[in-house]
Amino acid sequence: MRAFVVAAPGQGGVQDVAPPAAEPGEVVVDVHRAGICGTDVELFTGDMQYLRDGFASYPIRLGHEWMGRVSAIGDGVNPLWLGRRVTGDTMLGCGTCARCLSGRQYLCAARTEIGIRGGRHGALGEQVAVPASALHALPDTVDDTLGALVEPGGSALRAVQAANLAAGDRVLVFGPGTIGLLSAMFARAAGAEVHLMGLTGRSVDFERSLGFSGTWTEEDLPDLPWDAVIDASTAAHLPAKALDLVEPGKRVVYVGLSSRPSFLDSRMLVLRDVTAVGVLSASPGLADTIEAYANGSVDPRPLVAATVPLEASASVLSGERPAGAGDGPKVQVAIDS
C-alpha cells in the first residue's frame, strides 16, 4: 500500500509499504481522510521532544487525526465493526497498569500513540491498524471532514470542560490555530461569551468570519474581567499572561505547547487562588465531540483550508500553503483506499 514515510528530519515521501494485518483484538481501517497538525510538523522537522526523549525515532509514519472504514478484523473483535465508518483514539495504553485500569490510558507510561510515539504507524497511508477498543463509530451526519476533526475536537472540548464555564461566563482563548478555534466553538456552544486573541489582523478577520465578535490581537486586548483563560497557543510568554489576566479564584487551562519552557510565578497562582489545568489528550472527549458534530452544535468544517492528495503531504509539512487554500488553519489529506 501507499503511505507517507518520514525518513529523517525534513525528508519524507510516499512509499510502497507492507499493508497492516488485523492482529488479535485489532482492526484494519481503510483511511479516507487524515488531518495534518503541529505535532506532525514537529516530527517531520525533527523538533518534536519525543525524538530527543527516545519515544519516537525515524522512520516515522505520521497521522493521528483520521477517519475511515473498517475493512478487516482480528480474532476477538466484534464482527459488527466490519464495514463501519470510524475514527479512533490516538493514545493506546498497556491495559494493565493502574492508570489504564482507572480509565487514564492516555497517561500510561508505556503507551504508544498512533503516528507519534512508540513506533505505532499512523494514518497518512491507505490503511492503518487500530485496537478495536480505541474505535469510535461515526454516524452518517458526521462526514469525512468532520470525522478527521474529532481528535483535535476532543482536546478542545476537554479544555473547555476544564475551564468550568457557566452560561454567560466570559472566556478568553489564546491561539488562532485549530485547537484554539475549536475551543472557542465549544465554549460558545456552552453559552459562554467568547473572546479570542490572535496574532495578526488576518487571523482576527478569520475569527470574525466564524461569528466571533470579540476578536483581538495582544496589542488591543481590552481590559475585561475574564472568568477563564484557555491558552491554546505555542508562545512561551502566554502561559504567564493567562495567569495575569484571569480573575482571582477562576481558572486557566493550558492545552498549547511551546518549543521552549514557559515560566509561571507560582506565588501568583497561590495568592490569587487560581486553578491551573493542563490538558494532554483528546481521549475522554472523543465521544462527546462526535455527538456535538452530529447534532450540529459545533461545526468546525470552515477550519479546513484545503484538502490535498497524499503526495502533497511533504509540501504541507514543510510549511507550504496549498494553492487556492482558504483562511482556515487546517489541511486535510484525502486518501483513495
C-alpha positions, 0 to 999 in steps of 0.5 A: 500500500501507499503511505507517507514515510518520514525518513529523517528530519525534513525528508519524507515521501510516499512509499510502497509499504507492507499493508497492516494485518488485523492482529488479535483484538485489532482492526484494519481501517481503510483511511479516507481522510487524515488531518495534518497538525503541529505535532506532525510538523514537529516530527517531520522537522525533527523538533518534536521532544519525543525524538530527543526523549527516545519515544519516537525515532525515524522512520516515522509514519505520521497521522493521528487525526483520521477517519475511515472504514473498517475493512478487516478484523482480528480474532476477538473483535466484534464482527459488527465493526466490519464495514463501519465508518470510524475514527479512533483514539490516538493514545493506546495504553498497556491495559494493565497498569493502574492508570489504564485500569482507572480509565487514564490510558492516555497517561500510561507510561508505556503507551504508544500513540498512533503516528507519534510515539512508540513506533505505532504507524499512523494514518497518512497511508491507505490503511492503518491498524487500530485496537478495536477498543480505541474505535469510535463509530461515526454516524452518517451526519458526521462526514469525512471532514468532520470525522478527521476533526474529532481528535483535535475536537476532543482536546478542545472540548476537554479544555473547555470542560476544564475551564468550568464555564457557566452560561454567560461566563466570559472566556478568553482563548489564546491561539488562532490555530485549530485547537484554539478555534475549536475551543472557542466553538465549544465554549460558545456552544456552552453559552459562554461569551467568547473572546479570542486573541490572535496574532495578526489582523488576518487571523482576527478577520478569520475569527470574525468570519466564524461569528466571533465578535470579540476578536483581538490581537495582544496589542488591543486586548481590552481590559475585561474581567475574564472568568477563564483563560484557555491558552491554546497557543505555542508562545512561551510568554502566554502561559504567564499572561493567562495567569495575569489576566484571569480573575482571582479564584477562576481558572486557566487551562493550558492545552498549547505547547511551546518549543521552549519552557514557559515560566509561571510565578507560582506565588501568583497562582497561590495568592490569587487562588487560581486553578491551573489545568493542563490538558494532554489528550483528546481521549475522554472527549472523543465521544462527546465531540462526535455527538456535538458534530452530529447534532450540529452544535459545533461545526468546525468544517470552515477550519479546513483550508484545503484538502490535498492528495497524499503526495502533497503531504511533504509540501504541507509539512514543510510549511507550504500553503496549498494553492487556492487554500482558504483562511482556515488553519487546517489541511486535510489529506484525502486518501483513495483506499 
